Amino acid sequence: MDKIFDKKIDRSKNEEKKWSVEYLKTVFPVDYSKKVHNLSIADIDFETPESIVKAIAERANKKTYSYGYVQNAAIDAIYDWYKKLHNITIEKDMIKIVDGIINSMMEIIKVYAKVGESVLIQTPVYKPFQEVVENTQRKLIVNKLIYKNNQYEIDFDDFEKQIALNDVKIFIWCNPHNPGGRVWHDDEVIKIIEICNKYNVLILSDEVHGDLVLKGEHNSILKWRDKAKNFVVVNSPNKGFNLAGLYGSYMIFSNQKILDQVMEMYKHNRVMTPNVFFQPAMIAAYTNQDAFDWLKAMKNYVYDNYLLIKSELSKISCLHPMNMDASYIIWVKISANLDWVELKKIFFKHGVIVNFSDAFAYAEPGWFRINIGLSRPELIKAIDEIKAIFKELNLY
């Protein structure tokens, strides 16, 4: 199946942020008349499985696109997916399908933390985690992750200290971690649950990268629901199957009380179901064997991309690619003392677009994230251009 991922696809006419020059010109000062390597936005340059494309087309061909509702088949698909991919049995009554993940986070925050009350995040992390707290006028509390042994680890002393000192109401957990690509181990998950139980903190677990664990299994909090008192999982097929433009997601609740409170907030704000294409696409992704096989093959392909880029970038003495357990984004440390403004300019001059550390919440300078969810021939070209950048800096 590698051949389908080796294929370079032209997305320039698809009206998507990743490759639309109309959009990119507003964000990145790159010469778009020359070759561009866009390694930024977290989506993949692979065609979506045919069964999903067919499901969307069939829905489009019905020729009306009015108000929808949550379909039983969609709930069944989520239930079956967790059982098949993650070996987890969930209660169907605890699943609610809604619009986007960030909006669902916002609604949950409104329920469980009053204006001015504290919400904890672990940093560095996906920047909307910070924004969703600040935009709802809640107090942002930070537990800084420790960079050790080429991965991030949790400072549990500080984690508990911040919760206790600030009377934290919600912990927003990136599981697996973005940008660090970290899958959390059993002992870490148990410790998080114990501390949050002790202080009656709601765990809001964003598991959108959970389908993309490259080796081993995703450690969903749902595996530990006999221990965790209060949690909400937010998830979507968007990352695994490249469906972010459909703006849909779902929540899985630990108990009926939390579900009722959150859904009451949704009803109050009149925000409920996703657009008409999301559920057919998700049902197709979660129930068709071709989509399951595609995802497995895609992860194997991305893992080989990871091994390649880690090996090649490690040849540049000042670059230190982090271990990557999940997803198609690799976090790279630059140990050289560089002017970051000038470094960005050099990257842009070479037509290489990455996400530097200022694109993430409370990330220290000296890091950048590379999207490796692309064909290997294109990845090799991008690696060569990155080498040329550091050769120009006399660092390679």
Secondary structure, 3 states (H helix, E strand, C coil): CHHHHHCCCCCCCCCCCCCCHHHHCCCCCCCCCCCCEECCCCCCCCCCCHHHHHHHHHHHCCCCCCCCCCCHHHHHHHHHHHHHHHCCCCCHHHEEEECCHHHHHHHHHHHHCCCCCEEEEEECEECHHHHHHHCCCCEEEEEECEEECCEEECCHHHHHHHHHHHCCCEEEEECCCCCCCCCCCHHHHHHHHHHHHHCCCEEEEECCCHHHECCCCCCCHHHHCCCCCCEEEEECCHHHHCCHHHCCEEEEECCHHHHHHHHHHHHHHCCCCCCCCHHHHHHHHHHCHHHHHHHHHHHHHHHHHHHHHHHHHCCCCCEEECCCCECCEEEEEECCCCCHHHHHHHHHHCCEECEEHHHEECCCCCEEEEECCCCHHHHHHHHHHHHHHHHHCCCC
